[in-house]
Amino acid sequence: MLQCSRRMLGALMLGSCVAALPGAVALAQQQRPNILFILADNLGYGDLGVYGGGELRGAPTPRIDELAAEGLRLTQFLVEPGCTPSRAAFMTGRYSIRSGLSLVAVEGSTTGSLPATEITMAEMLRDAGYATALFGKWHLGSAPSAQPQNKGFDEYYGIPPGVSWDAFLAIPQGRQTKTTDIPLDKGPQIVEAKRSETLKEVKPYTEEVRREIDWELVERGIDFMRRQKALGKPFFLYLPISRTHYPNLPSKRFEGQSRIGQFGDSLMEGDAIVGRMLDALRDVGLDDNTIVVFASDNGPQGSVVREFGGGMPDMGSPGPHRGELGDVSEGSIRTAAMIRWPGHIRPRSSYTMFSIMDFFPTFARLAGGKVPNDRPIDGVDQTDFLLGTNDGGRRDTLLTFVGPDLVAVRWKQFRAYFADVAPGRSGWGGANLLAGVGGSAAPMNGYPKIFNIESDPREEYNIGAKYEWVIGPVLKAVEEYKASLVKHPNPPAANLTRF
């Protein structure tokens, strides 16, 4: 056994010794894997070719499909219902409500910044000896203590840390409605900062910049990887790109490339962006020792913003499921994810349940980092699943919050709702149904609704009366969460409607 341990310590300890030596992945610095995490925005489960979209949707995605074929493709990757909640969960390994970020951060709100007490993935990895960089969208608040350069990142470049990709619209919309006339230098700015620096404004964030921003992020990412390769230092490169967040304004060279308008053009551009990063990894010679993750932060945004598309809807597809960004149904919280690590992660497709929170403890184990032990961590270490020694994974439940409310729970293939979530009415005479952030919810009459998402992926048939035994395991997950609040109460939850 001792002989086996020594051999495997030199080769990331795969095979039988992994299970016997769970701490042995804390390797010498030069042997630890680099991590490239590309996070798409509002990309639906049904948008990519390998998930039933791509060419069939009029917008082929060959490079992302190739990445999926080379790695582990998750068919049950679960997130939170919006940009800020999912990114908070990813960065902390905790439900977003524990950070007070269970709604999408909105500029001007008094809530919406990551608390200074939270420990981020970037801080964990930097403490483990990694170089860290974020190029793109943070969306976890503009308070100085919450900004990326003060939460573990050595380098940051992107849109303002408290807003999303549509922030540039404030200037033309204000002028159109004659409500405000914001000069360019007072509007949203592209910003940058090195570790612990004050944010520096680079240039106005305009429509023209929005069209090309991802390619700026890519080139900065490639430069960062080259510099760390020269230094011999492992890195964590977090690249949260804009595709496919509305308004999906493609760069000029991708206009008209798809058959479904600007959403499809943007989807194809996102595919090319991923391809450029993969090519750069190969060219720099980092392919074999880099974990590459491509994932989406939540399901597609549709009913509220579809008209931005001009001739065709600017909206993605949830595939066989129901829902969009802001909903708590499966189409909102189940989306695409794939993980490649040549020679370590066997190429395959898996239905194992995997949460965006699980990356925190998993990367900690692979990188030799430390998971905080002074607070609840809701992510679970999925290293054994990734490396193929436990195909079943370590998760069978997931809670879903909206603002202050626990609204739904997944337990295995069942989804339980504690509020009657329904689309809201808008348009002339209430003719339009608006789901997602336009939806509404009403109290239930004492019993949750239960759906089997395998037999009923669109969640149309409430089986709670027939499958009442499912309520027991669902409520057990709720009670475990409630018990964690006794010693570790949440901060005030995000809220934009109750004062």
Summary of the structure (lengths in Angstrom):
residues: 499
radius of gyration: 21.9
end to end distance: 62.2
largest distance: 75.8
contacts: 1773
relative contact order: 0.16
helix: 35%
strand: 19%
